[in-house]
């Protein structure tokens, strides 16, 4: 719990500094706003303690979604999207594994 507050204090201390740069840049403040919006959405779905399958290429959107899950108390399960010539078997295995554990994805 303290880690979350220290993290938020870091956001406010360096709010206009660039945190990540990957084709585009993202400041601490922008990440906090994006993550907060995602967390609000997840909380509105009563998703705390549930799992969210994050299917993203490496990007700033993934980072915001991951932190949004952390803010909302949701377990993030990152996975790469399938390639053009790749089957969906890997993603199906991830979903099946979580179904067997009687957990569900909220995204």
Protein Blocks (a to p, Z undefined) as FASTA:
>chain_A
ZZmmmmmmmmmmmmmpcfbdghiacdfklmmmmmmmmmmmmmmnopghiacdddddddfk
lmmmmmmmmmnopacdddddddfklcfklmmmmmmmmmmnopacfZZ
